[in-house]
Amino acid sequence: MLELYHHSTSVCAAKVRMALDEKDIPWEGHYIDILKGDQFTPEFLKLNPKGLVPVLIDEGKVILESTVINEYIEDAFPETPLRPDSAGDRAQMRFWTKLIDEQLHRACAVITFSVFHRHIILKLSEQELQDYLEAMPSPELRAKKKGWIFQGVEAPDAQEAFKAYFKSLNELDQALDGNDWSAGPSFSLADITWAPYVNRMAMLGMEGMFTARVARWFDRIKARESFKPTVLDWIPADMTADMKTRGEETWPRVKEILGL
């Protein structure tokens, strides 16, 4: 059976869980609490030296990076295909997965920390906070997270992250002109990749960033049987409520940043 190392709020883990569910593939989970620093333990770093979830293991083979994992799943389990039929639509699918990996993912991490996770981290004791920061193998990441934690959306890269997110959502809007799905007429890995990132803004009460077409696309995503159990149900109810509260508190400032 496949083994998946994952976390509840990780957008990358969510898109792998959703792909597995869409293809009806059973898996055994190993929960990594990234807010407590489980990803920096020696045991986990042996699996992924970058200290990131998700990690998939198939018969001893370790597969890293969520986009690669989903492509691996598609290759290893071709039933219920999640790639479009035409070469052109498959290219568009991969364009989206590449864009999200290279641009949107970092913006999502910055926004999530600067709006929500910072409040969890700030509840740690001074020593726990110091241990959390020092456990990060990258000094650059450590410095950036300090900004997100202590400055919130006023951190310069947090404001740039919102602008990048808004730009990407408008690019999605254009792709949906005449299409039900992001890479053409059929649901694909592109939509699975987009789903948790659009959902993150919804959970933060920032649907004001969505165009009408993006909102209708998201309604179709939410209607899929795979969405709720793989994306929403993993997030505790109190965290869901807190995310909404923290996001709504921040939304007026975000509107100013985006010029809305």
C-alpha positions as a Markdown table, in Angstrom:
| # | Residue | x | y | z |
|---|---|---|---|---|
| 1 | Met | 0.0 | 0.0 | 0.0 |
| 2 | Leu | 1.2 | 3.5 | -0.7 |
| 3 | Glu | 2.4 | 5.5 | 2.3 |
| 4 | Leu | 1.8 | 9.3 | 2.4 |
| 5 | Tyr | 3.6 | 11.7 | 4.8 |
| 6 | His | 1.3 | 14.7 | 5.0 |
| 7 | His | -0.2 | 17.6 | 7.0 |
| 8 | Ser | -3.7 | 18.9 | 7.3 |
| 9 | Thr | -3.2 | 22.5 | 6.0 |
| 10 | Ser | -0.5 | 21.8 | 3.5 |
| 11 | Val | -1.8 | 22.7 | 0.1 |
| 12 | Cys | 0.7 | 20.4 | -1.6 |
| 13 | Ala | -0.4 | 17.4 | 0.6 |
| 14 | Ala | -4.1 | 18.3 | -0.2 |
| 15 | Lys | -3.6 | 18.0 | -3.9 |
| 16 | Val | -2.0 | 14.6 | -3.5 |
| 17 | Arg | -4.8 | 13.4 | -1.3 |
| 18 | Met | -7.3 | 14.7 | -3.8 |
| 19 | Ala | -5.6 | 12.9 | -6.7 |
| 20 | Leu | -5.5 | 9.6 | -4.8 |
| 21 | Asp | -9.2 | 9.9 | -4.0 |
| 22 | Glu | -10.1 | 10.8 | -7.6 |
| 23 | Lys | -8.4 | 7.6 | -8.7 |
| 24 | Asp | -9.7 | 5.6 | -5.7 |
| 25 | Ile | -6.2 | 4.5 | -4.6 |
| 26 | Pro | -5.9 | 3.4 | -0.9 |
| 27 | Trp | -3.0 | 4.8 | 1.1 |
| 28 | Glu | -1.6 | 4.7 | 4.6 |
| 29 | Gly | -1.0 | 8.1 | 6.2 |
| 30 | His | 1.8 | 9.4 | 8.4 |
| 31 | Tyr | 0.9 | 12.8 | 9.9 |
| 32 | Ile | 3.6 | 15.4 | 10.1 |
| 33 | Asp | 2.7 | 18.4 | 12.2 |
| 34 | Ile | 4.6 | 21.2 | 10.4 |
| 35 | Leu | 3.5 | 23.8 | 13.0 |
| 36 | Lys | 5.3 | 21.8 | 15.7 |
| 37 | Gly | 8.4 | 21.3 | 13.5 |
| 38 | Asp | 8.0 | 17.5 | 12.9 |
| 39 | Gln | 9.4 | 18.1 | 9.4 |
| 40 | Phe | 12.7 | 18.9 | 10.9 |
| 41 | Thr | 13.3 | 15.7 | 12.8 |
| 42 | Pro | 16.2 | 13.6 | 11.7 |
| 43 | Glu | 13.9 | 10.7 | 10.8 |
| 44 | Phe | 11.8 | 12.9 | 8.4 |
| 45 | Leu | 14.8 | 14.7 | 7.0 |
| 46 | Lys | 16.2 | 11.3 | 5.9 |
| 47 | Leu | 13.1 | 11.0 | 3.7 |
| 48 | Asn | 13.2 | 14.6 | 2.5 |
| 49 | Pro | 16.3 | 16.7 | 3.3 |
| 50 | Lys | 14.3 | 19.8 | 2.4 |
| 51 | Gly | 11.9 | 19.1 | 5.3 |
| 52 | Leu | 8.8 | 19.4 | 3.2 |
| 53 | Val | 5.5 | 17.4 | 2.9 |
| 54 | Pro | 4.2 | 15.5 | 1.1 |
| 55 | Val | 6.3 | 12.5 | 0.7 |
| 56 | Leu | 5.0 | 9.3 | -1.1 |
| 57 | Ile | 6.5 | 5.9 | -0.6 |
| 58 | Asp | 5.6 | 3.1 | -3.0 |
| 59 | Glu | 7.2 | -0.3 | -2.2 |
| 60 | Gly | 10.2 | 1.4 | -0.7 |
| 61 | Lys | 10.7 | 4.0 | -3.4 |
| 62 | Val | 10.6 | 7.6 | -2.1 |
| 63 | Ile | 8.9 | 10.1 | -4.3 |
| 64 | Leu | 9.2 | 13.9 | -3.5 |
| 65 | Glu | 7.5 | 17.0 | -4.7 |
| 66 | Ser | 3.7 | 17.0 | -5.0 |
| 67 | Thr | 3.5 | 17.7 | -8.7 |
| 68 | Val | 6.0 | 14.8 | -9.4 |
| 69 | Ile | 4.0 | 12.6 | -7.0 |
| 70 | Asn | 0.7 | 13.3 | -8.9 |
| 71 | Glu | 2.4 | 12.6 | -12.2 |
| 72 | Tyr | 3.8 | 9.4 | -10.7 |
| 73 | Ile | 0.4 | 8.3 | -9.5 |
| 74 | Glu | -1.0 | 9.0 | -13.0 |
| 75 | Asp | 1.7 | 6.8 | -14.5 |
| 76 | Ala | 1.6 | 4.0 | -12.0 |
| 77 | Phe | -2.2 | 3.9 | -11.8 |
| 78 | Pro | -3.5 | 4.8 | -15.3 |
| 79 | Glu | -7.1 | 3.9 | -14.4 |
| 80 | Thr | -9.4 | 7.0 | -14.2 |
| 81 | Pro | -7.0 | 9.2 | -16.1 |
| 82 | Leu | -6.4 | 12.7 | -14.8 |
| 83 | Arg | -4.5 | 14.0 | -17.8 |
| 84 | Pro | -6.5 | 15.7 | -20.7 |
| 85 | Asp | -6.8 | 13.8 | -24.0 |
| 86 | Ser | -5.2 | 16.2 | -26.4 |
| 87 | Ala | -1.5 | 17.2 | -26.4 |
| 88 | Gly | -2.4 | 20.8 | -26.3 |
| 89 | Asp | -4.6 | 20.5 | -23.2 |
| 90 | Arg | -1.9 | 18.3 | -21.5 |
| 91 | Ala | 0.6 | 21.1 | -22.2 |
| 92 | Gln | -1.8 | 23.6 | -20.6 |
| 93 | Met | -2.2 | 21.3 | -17.6 |
| 94 | Arg | 1.6 | 21.2 | -17.1 |
| 95 | Phe | 1.8 | 24.9 | -17.6 |
| 96 | Trp | -0.5 | 25.4 | -14.7 |
| 97 | Thr | 1.3 | 22.9 | -12.4 |
| 98 | Lys | 4.7 | 24.5 | -13.2 |
| 99 | Leu | 3.3 | 28.1 | -12.7 |
| 100 | Ile | 1.8 | 27.1 | -9.3 |
| 101 | Asp | 5.0 | 25.4 | -8.2 |
| 102 | Glu | 7.2 | 28.2 | -9.2 |
| 103 | Gln | 5.1 | 31.2 | -8.3 |
| 104 | Leu | 1.8 | 30.6 | -6.5 |
| 105 | His | 3.1 | 28.1 | -4.0 |
| 106 | Arg | 5.6 | 30.5 | -2.4 |
| 107 | Ala | 2.9 | 33.3 | -2.3 |
| 108 | Cys | 0.5 | 30.9 | -0.6 |
| 109 | Ala | 3.0 | 30.1 | 2.1 |
| 110 | Val | 3.8 | 33.7 | 2.7 |
| 111 | Ile | 0.1 | 34.7 | 2.9 |
| 112 | Thr | -0.8 | 31.7 | 5.1 |
| 113 | Phe | 1.9 | 32.5 | 7.6 |
| 114 | Ser | 1.4 | 36.3 | 7.6 |
| 115 | Val | -2.3 | 36.1 | 8.0 |
| 116 | Phe | -2.9 | 33.0 | 10.1 |
| 117 | His | 0.0 | 30.8 | 11.1 |
| 118 | Arg | 1.7 | 33.7 | 12.8 |
| 119 | His | -0.9 | 33.8 | 15.5 |
| 120 | Ile | -0.3 | 30.1 | 16.3 |
| 121 | Ile | 3.4 | 30.5 | 16.4 |
| 122 | Leu | 3.2 | 33.7 | 18.6 |
| 123 | Lys | 1.5 | 31.6 | 21.3 |
| 124 | Leu | 4.7 | 29.6 | 21.8 |
| 125 | Ser | 6.9 | 30.4 | 24.7 |
| 126 | Glu | 10.0 | 32.4 | 23.9 |
| 127 | Gln | 12.1 | 29.3 | 24.1 |
| 128 | Glu | 9.7 | 27.3 | 21.9 |
| 129 | Leu | 9.7 | 30.0 | 19.3 |
| 130 | Gln | 13.5 | 30.2 | 19.3 |
| 131 | Asp | 13.7 | 26.4 | 19.0 |
| 132 | Tyr | 11.1 | 26.5 | 16.1 |
| 133 | Leu | 13.2 | 29.1 | 14.2 |
| 134 | Glu | 16.5 | 27.5 | 14.9 |
| 135 | Ala | 15.3 | 24.1 | 13.7 |
| 136 | Met | 14.9 | 25.5 | 10.1 |
| 137 | Pro | 17.9 | 24.3 | 8.1 |
| 138 | Ser | 17.9 | 27.5 | 5.9 |
| 139 | Pro | 19.0 | 30.8 | 7.4 |
| 140 | Glu | 17.2 | 32.6 | 4.6 |
| 141 | Leu | 13.9 | 30.9 | 5.4 |
| 142 | Arg | 14.4 | 31.6 | 9.0 |
| 143 | Ala | 14.8 | 35.3 | 8.4 |
| 144 | Lys | 11.8 | 35.5 | 6.1 |
| 145 | Lys | 9.6 | 33.7 | 8.6 |
| 146 | Lys | 10.5 | 36.1 | 11.3 |
| 147 | Gly | 9.1 | 38.9 | 9.1 |
| 148 | Trp | 5.9 | 37.0 | 8.4 |
| 149 | Ile | 5.5 | 36.1 | 12.1 |
| 150 | Phe | 6.2 | 39.5 | 13.6 |
| 151 | Gln | 5.1 | 41.9 | 10.8 |
| 152 | Gly | 2.2 | 40.0 | 9.3 |
| 153 | Val | 0.9 | 41.5 | 6.0 |
| 154 | Glu | 3.0 | 44.5 | 6.5 |
| 155 | Ala | 6.1 | 42.4 | 5.6 |
| 156 | Pro | 7.2 | 43.6 | 2.2 |
| 157 | Asp | 7.2 | 40.1 | 0.7 |
| 158 | Ala | 3.7 | 39.5 | 2.1 |
| 159 | Gln | 2.3 | 42.4 | 0.1 |
| 160 | Glu | 4.1 | 41.1 | -3.0 |
| 161 | Ala | 2.7 | 37.7 | -2.4 |
| 162 | Phe | -0.9 | 39.0 | -2.4 |
| 163 | Lys | -0.3 | 40.8 | -5.7 |
| 164 | Ala | 1.2 | 37.7 | -7.3 |
| 165 | Tyr | -1.7 | 35.6 | -6.1 |
| 166 | Phe | -4.2 | 38.1 | -7.5 |
| 167 | Lys | -2.4 | 38.1 | -10.8 |
| 168 | Ser | -2.5 | 34.3 | -11.0 |
| 169 | Leu | -6.2 | 34.1 | -10.2 |
| 170 | Asn | -6.9 | 36.5 | -13.1 |
| 171 | Glu | -4.8 | 34.3 | -15.4 |
| 172 | Leu | -7.0 | 31.4 | -14.3 |
| 173 | Asp | -10.1 | 33.5 | -15.1 |
| 174 | Gln | -8.9 | 34.0 | -18.7 |
| 175 | Ala | -8.2 | 30.2 | -19.1 |
| 176 | Leu | -11.8 | 29.6 | -18.0 |
| 177 | Asp | -13.2 | 31.7 | -20.8 |
| 178 | Gly | -15.2 | 29.1 | -22.7 |
| 179 | Asn | -14.0 | 26.2 | -20.6 |
| 180 | Asp | -15.4 | 24.5 | -17.5 |
| 181 | Trp | -11.9 | 23.4 | -16.4 |
| 182 | Ser | -8.5 | 25.1 | -16.2 |
| 183 | Ala | -6.8 | 23.0 | -18.9 |
| 184 | Gly | -9.8 | 22.6 | -21.3 |
| 185 | Pro | -13.1 | 20.7 | -21.3 |
| 186 | Ser | -12.0 | 17.9 | -18.9 |
| 187 | Phe | -11.2 | 17.9 | -15.2 |
| 188 | Ser | -7.5 | 17.2 | -14.8 |
| 189 | Leu | -4.4 | 17.4 | -12.6 |
| 190 | Ala | -4.4 | 21.1 | -13.3 |
| 191 | Asp | -7.7 | 21.6 | -11.5 |
| 192 | Ile | -6.5 | 19.3 | -8.6 |
| 193 | Thr | -3.4 | 21.5 | -8.4 |
| 194 | Trp | -5.4 | 24.8 | -8.4 |
| 195 | Ala | -8.1 | 23.5 | -5.9 |
| 196 | Pro | -6.3 | 23.8 | -2.5 |
| 197 | Tyr | -4.7 | 27.2 | -3.5 |
| 198 | Val | -8.1 | 28.7 | -4.4 |
| 199 | Asn | -9.6 | 27.1 | -1.3 |
| 200 | Arg | -6.9 | 28.7 | 0.9 |
| 201 | Met | -8.2 | 32.1 | -0.1 |
| 202 | Ala | -11.8 | 31.1 | 0.5 |
| 203 | Met | -10.9 | 29.7 | 4.0 |
| 204 | Leu | -9.3 | 33.0 | 4.8 |
| 205 | Gly | -12.4 | 34.8 | 3.8 |
| 206 | Met | -10.8 | 36.4 | 0.8 |
| 207 | Glu | -13.3 | 35.4 | -1.9 |
| 208 | Gly | -13.2 | 39.0 | -3.0 |
| 209 | Met | -10.1 | 38.1 | -5.0 |
| 210 | Phe | -12.2 | 35.8 | -7.2 |
| 211 | Thr | -13.7 | 36.8 | -10.5 |
| 212 | Ala | -17.2 | 35.4 | -11.3 |
| 213 | Arg | -15.7 | 32.7 | -13.6 |
| 214 | Val | -13.2 | 31.6 | -10.9 |
| 215 | Ala | -16.0 | 31.5 | -8.3 |
| 216 | Arg | -18.1 | 29.2 | -10.7 |
| 217 | Trp | -15.1 | 27.0 | -11.3 |
| 218 | Phe | -14.6 | 26.7 | -7.5 |
| 219 | Asp | -18.2 | 25.7 | -7.1 |
| 220 | Arg | -17.7 | 22.9 | -9.5 |
| 221 | Ile | -14.6 | 21.8 | -7.6 |
| 222 | Lys | -16.5 | 21.8 | -4.3 |
| 223 | Ala | -19.2 | 19.7 | -5.8 |
| 224 | Arg | -16.7 | 16.9 | -6.6 |
| 225 | Glu | -16.9 | 13.9 | -4.1 |
| 226 | Ser | -13.2 | 14.0 | -3.6 |
| 227 | Phe | -12.9 | 17.6 | -2.4 |
| 228 | Lys | -14.5 | 17.6 | 1.1 |
| 229 | Pro | -12.8 | 14.5 | 2.5 |
| 230 | Thr | -9.4 | 15.3 | 1.1 |
| 231 | Val | -9.2 | 19.0 | 1.5 |
| 232 | Leu | -11.7 | 20.3 | 4.1 |
| 233 | Asp | -12.1 | 17.4 | 6.5 |
| 234 | Trp | -8.5 | 17.2 | 7.4 |
| 235 | Ile | -8.6 | 20.8 | 8.9 |
| 236 | Pro | -9.9 | 20.9 | 12.5 |
| 237 | Ala | -13.1 | 22.9 | 12.9 |
| 238 | Asp | -11.5 | 25.3 | 15.4 |
| 239 | Met | -8.7 | 26.0 | 12.9 |
| 240 | Thr | -11.2 | 26.5 | 10.1 |
| 241 | Ala | -13.0 | 29.1 | 12.2 |
| 242 | Asp | -9.8 | 30.8 | 13.3 |
| 243 | Met | -8.6 | 31.0 | 9.7 |
| 244 | Lys | -11.8 | 32.7 | 8.6 |
| 245 | Thr | -11.6 | 35.1 | 11.6 |
| 246 | Arg | -8.0 | 36.0 | 11.0 |
| 247 | Gly | -8.5 | 36.4 | 7.3 |
| 248 | Glu | -11.6 | 38.6 | 7.6 |
| 249 | Glu | -9.6 | 40.8 | 10.1 |
| 250 | Thr | -6.9 | 41.2 | 7.4 |
| 251 | Trp | -9.1 | 41.6 | 4.3 |
| 252 | Pro | -9.6 | 45.4 | 4.5 |
| 253 | Arg | -5.8 | 45.9 | 4.4 |
| 254 | Val | -5.5 | 43.3 | 1.6 |
| 255 | Lys | -8.0 | 45.2 | -0.4 |
| 256 | Glu | -5.9 | 48.3 | 0.0 |
| 257 | Ile | -2.8 | 46.4 | -1.1 |
| 258 | Leu | -4.6 | 45.1 | -4.2 |
| 259 | Gly | -6.2 | 48.4 | -5.0 |
| 260 | Leu | -9.8 | 46.9 | -4.8 |
